[in-house]
Amino acid sequence: MAEPSAPPEEPQDQEKKTESGKWPSYTMVEDRMRRIYFKFYKETYKKSEIDRKTKELISIAASLGFNCSGCLQGHMEKAIQYGATKEEISEAISIAMGVAAASVVDQTDIVAEKLQIEHFE
């Protein structure tokens, strides 16, 4: 199940399904650790040297990199809310695509070196 893009203010009642009919997130994390996570999460989005729109664009790329659909949806919505243009969102997505492609090359280079394979040299 995808994680929500932002943790709730207070942990949900873990005994019941949410209004959407889905089982609530964070059911496998004890309350103490959930509170620590929520505090950390909120801290990362507070005012800092990086403006909120940029943080949301970074979050779009990170959501793609970590395969978190719920995160991606929430951060896309927030990026738009904070003024990101379609071109800026596209660029964040393209950067994530580039890193993903580079990771495939990196993995195959490591294996090729270990196996001493040079297919196209």
N, C-alpha and C positions, 0 to 999 in steps of 0.2 A: 504494500500500500504506500502511496506517495505521502511524504511529509507535507504538512501545511507550510506555506511560505513564511508565516510568522507564528510563533507560539502564542497561545491564548494568554490573557492576563493572569488567569488562575487555572490550575489544572482542572480539566473537565471531570465530570462524574464518570469514572471508568467502568461502572457497572452497567451502563446503558448505552445504546446506540445513539448517535447524534441525530438531529432533526433530518439530515439528509439520508439517514438509514445506514450510513457507513459506521463501522466500528471506530471509536476515537483513536487518534494517534497517541503515541507515547505510552501505550498500555504495558510495555515491557520495561519501562524505566521507572525506578522507584521515585517517590515524591521528592526526596532530598536532591537527587541528581537532576530531576526535571526542573526544580527551582533554580539550581545552579546554571543549568543550560539556558533557561529563559532569561536569567539575569545577564549572562554572557551575550546571548543573542541580541537583547535590547541594547546593550552597551555598544555593540558594533554598528548600530544604526544611529547613534547619537551624533550631534554636530561635531565635526572634526575638520581636519585639513582637506578631506575629500567630501565634496558636496553630495547630497543625497541622490541626485540623478546619476552621478557617476557610480556611486555605491550600488544602485539598482542595476546599472549596465554590467558591472562586475558580477553581480549576483546572477544575472541572466547567463553569462558565460559559465560561471561555476555550477549553476543548476544543470546546464547541458553536460558539463564535464562529469558531474556526479550522478547523472541520469535521474534527476528528481523532478518529475512532471508537475507535482503540486507546487514545488518551489518555483519552477519556471513560470507557471501561470501567475502566481502571486507577484513575482518580481517583474513580469511583463506589465501587469496592471499598475504596479507601483511606479515603474519607469515612465509609463505614459502619464501617470498622475503628476510626477515630478518634472514633466516637460521634455522627456526624451522624444526625439523625432523618429520616424520610421527608418531613416537613414542611420541614425545612431544605434538603434536596436539591431538593424541588419549588420552593422559593422561589428557589434559585440558577438552576434551569432557567427559571423565569418571568422572572427578571431578564434572562437571556440572550435570551429571546424578545422582551422589551420593547426591548432594545437593537437586536436584529435588525430589528424592525418600525420603530424610529426611523431606522435606517440607510436603509430604503427610502423613508421620507418625506423624509429629508435629500437623498438623491440626486434624487428627483423634484422637490423644491423648487428645487434648484440648476439643473436642466434647465429647469423652468418659468420661472425668472427669466431665463435665457439666451435662451429662445425667446419670452419675454413671453406665456406662456399662463396664463390664469386661467379654468379650466373652471367653477368653482363659486362665483364671487364675485358 
